[in-house]
Amino acid sequence: MEGRGPTHPPVHVKPNALPPGEGHLPNEEAIALGAQALFDKEMAEHEAFRAAHPAP
């Protein structure tokens, strides 16, 4: 990423240029499950992790 500084504008990445996979972009699983079902699945995984790793 050459050219960073006051004389060069910041470099922006277009969302559709990012590879599919983990992250905030929808993937096939998100599309198939729908937003609420995917949220519920990820929240269940998060709660299971928190239960297995309690705060000190």
mmCIF file of the C-alpha atoms, coordinates in Angstrom:
data_MODEL
# 
_entry.id   MODEL 
# 
loop_
_atom_site.group_PDB 
_atom_site.id 
_atom_site.type_symbol 
_atom_site.label_atom_id 
_atom_site.label_alt_id 
_atom_site.label_comp_id 
_atom_site.label_asym_id 
_atom_site.label_entity_id 
_atom_site.label_seq_id 
_atom_site.pdbx_PDB_ins_code 
_atom_site.Cartn_x 
_atom_site.Cartn_y 
_atom_site.Cartn_z 
_atom_site.occupancy 
_atom_site.B_iso_or_equiv 
_atom_site.pdbx_formal_charge 
_atom_site.auth_seq_id 
_atom_site.auth_comp_id 
_atom_site.auth_asym_id 
_atom_site.auth_atom_id 
_atom_site.pdbx_PDB_model_num 
ATOM 1  C CA . MET A 1 1  ? 0.000   0.000   0.000  1.00 0.00 ? 1  MET A CA 1 
ATOM 2  C CA . GLU A 1 2  ? 2.348   2.616   -1.275 1.00 0.00 ? 2  GLU A CA 1 
ATOM 3  C CA . GLY A 1 3  ? 1.537   6.265   -1.239 1.00 0.00 ? 3  GLY A CA 1 
ATOM 4  C CA . ARG A 1 4  ? 0.051   6.754   2.199  1.00 0.00 ? 4  ARG A CA 1 
ATOM 5  C CA . GLY A 1 5  ? 0.379   10.310  3.397  1.00 0.00 ? 5  GLY A CA 1 
ATOM 6  C CA . PRO A 1 6  ? -1.088  13.796  3.189  1.00 0.00 ? 6  PRO A CA 1 
ATOM 7  C CA . THR A 1 7  ? -0.641  13.998  -0.595 1.00 0.00 ? 7  THR A CA 1 
ATOM 8  C CA . HIS A 1 8  ? -2.290  10.624  -1.326 1.00 0.00 ? 8  HIS A CA 1 
ATOM 9  C CA . PRO A 1 9  ? -5.930  9.775   -0.575 1.00 0.00 ? 9  PRO A CA 1 
ATOM 10 C CA . PRO A 1 10 ? -6.717  6.704   1.531  1.00 0.00 ? 10 PRO A CA 1 
ATOM 11 C CA . VAL A 1 11 ? -7.139  3.404   -0.247 1.00 0.00 ? 11 VAL A CA 1 
ATOM 12 C CA . HIS A 1 12 ? -10.676 2.014   -0.130 1.00 0.00 ? 12 HIS A CA 1 
ATOM 13 C CA . VAL A 1 13 ? -11.586 -1.625  -0.716 1.00 0.00 ? 13 VAL A CA 1 
ATOM 14 C CA . LYS A 1 14 ? -14.906 -2.294  -2.379 1.00 0.00 ? 14 LYS A CA 1 
ATOM 15 C CA . PRO A 1 15 ? -16.968 -4.836  -0.378 1.00 0.00 ? 15 PRO A CA 1 
ATOM 16 C CA . ASN A 1 16 ? -17.665 -6.980  -3.437 1.00 0.00 ? 16 ASN A CA 1 
ATOM 17 C CA . ALA A 1 17 ? -13.900 -7.329  -4.017 1.00 0.00 ? 17 ALA A CA 1 
ATOM 18 C CA . LEU A 1 18 ? -13.373 -9.231  -0.770 1.00 0.00 ? 18 LEU A CA 1 
ATOM 19 C CA . PRO A 1 19 ? -13.181 -13.034 -0.875 1.00 0.00 ? 19 PRO A CA 1 
ATOM 20 C CA . PRO A 1 20 ? -16.145 -14.986 0.513  1.00 0.00 ? 20 PRO A CA 1 
ATOM 21 C CA . GLY A 1 21 ? -15.835 -16.676 3.892  1.00 0.00 ? 21 GLY A CA 1 
ATOM 22 C CA . GLU A 1 22 ? -15.739 -15.678 7.535  1.00 0.00 ? 22 GLU A CA 1 
ATOM 23 C CA . GLY A 1 23 ? -16.585 -12.081 8.269  1.00 0.00 ? 23 GLY A CA 1 
ATOM 24 C CA . HIS A 1 24 ? -19.473 -9.715  7.950  1.00 0.00 ? 24 HIS A CA 1 
ATOM 25 C CA . LEU A 1 25 ? -20.296 -10.441 4.349  1.00 0.00 ? 25 LEU A CA 1 
ATOM 26 C CA . PRO A 1 26 ? -23.134 -12.907 3.732  1.00 0.00 ? 26 PRO A CA 1 
ATOM 27 C CA . ASN A 1 27 ? -22.096 -16.376 2.664  1.00 0.00 ? 27 ASN A CA 1 
ATOM 28 C CA . GLU A 1 28 ? -24.128 -19.345 1.430  1.00 0.00 ? 28 GLU A CA 1 
ATOM 29 C CA . GLU A 1 29 ? -24.978 -20.419 5.001  1.00 0.00 ? 29 GLU A CA 1 
ATOM 30 C CA . ALA A 1 30 ? -26.279 -16.960 5.915  1.00 0.00 ? 30 ALA A CA 1 
ATOM 31 C CA . ILE A 1 31 ? -28.386 -16.815 2.793  1.00 0.00 ? 31 ILE A CA 1 
ATOM 32 C CA . ALA A 1 32 ? -29.815 -20.305 3.382  1.00 0.00 ? 32 ALA A CA 1 
ATOM 33 C CA . LEU A 1 33 ? -30.583 -19.791 7.099  1.00 0.00 ? 33 LEU A CA 1 
ATOM 34 C CA . GLY A 1 34 ? -31.793 -16.227 6.984  1.00 0.00 ? 34 GLY A CA 1 
ATOM 35 C CA . ALA A 1 35 ? -30.558 -13.434 9.218  1.00 0.00 ? 35 ALA A CA 1 
ATOM 36 C CA . GLN A 1 36 ? -32.394 -14.298 12.449 1.00 0.00 ? 36 GLN A CA 1 
ATOM 37 C CA . ALA A 1 37 ? -31.634 -18.013 12.282 1.00 0.00 ? 37 ALA A CA 1 
ATOM 38 C CA . LEU A 1 38 ? -27.939 -17.300 11.645 1.00 0.00 ? 38 LEU A CA 1 
ATOM 39 C CA . PHE A 1 39 ? -27.879 -14.821 14.543 1.00 0.00 ? 39 PHE A CA 1 
ATOM 40 C CA . ASP A 1 40 ? -29.500 -17.394 16.856 1.00 0.00 ? 40 ASP A CA 1 
ATOM 41 C CA . LYS A 1 41 ? -26.953 -20.048 15.790 1.00 0.00 ? 41 LYS A CA 1 
ATOM 42 C CA . GLU A 1 42 ? -23.984 -17.731 16.368 1.00 0.00 ? 42 GLU A CA 1 
ATOM 43 C CA . MET A 1 43 ? -25.401 -16.541 19.718 1.00 0.00 ? 43 MET A CA 1 
ATOM 44 C CA . ALA A 1 44 ? -25.770 -20.159 20.877 1.00 0.00 ? 44 ALA A CA 1 
ATOM 45 C CA . GLU A 1 45 ? -22.119 -20.792 19.933 1.00 0.00 ? 45 GLU A CA 1 
ATOM 46 C CA . HIS A 1 46 ? -21.092 -17.637 21.795 1.00 0.00 ? 46 HIS A CA 1 
ATOM 47 C CA . GLU A 1 47 ? -23.032 -18.612 24.927 1.00 0.00 ? 47 GLU A CA 1 
ATOM 48 C CA . ALA A 1 48 ? -21.511 -22.110 24.853 1.00 0.00 ? 48 ALA A CA 1 
ATOM 49 C CA . PHE A 1 49 ? -18.027 -20.594 24.608 1.00 0.00 ? 49 PHE A CA 1 
ATOM 50 C CA . ARG A 1 50 ? -18.737 -18.224 27.497 1.00 0.00 ? 50 ARG A CA 1 
ATOM 51 C CA . ALA A 1 51 ? -20.018 -21.092 29.622 1.00 0.00 ? 51 ALA A CA 1 
ATOM 52 C CA . ALA A 1 52 ? -16.861 -23.097 28.915 1.00 0.00 ? 52 ALA A CA 1 
ATOM 53 C CA . HIS A 1 53 ? -14.574 -20.087 29.583 1.00 0.00 ? 53 HIS A CA 1 
ATOM 54 C CA . PRO A 1 54 ? -15.975 -18.123 32.549 1.00 0.00 ? 54 PRO A CA 1 
ATOM 55 C CA . ALA A 1 55 ? -14.609 -14.663 33.257 1.00 0.00 ? 55 ALA A CA 1 
ATOM 56 C CA . PRO A 1 56 ? -11.926 -14.527 35.949 1.00 0.00 ? 56 PRO A CA 1 
# 
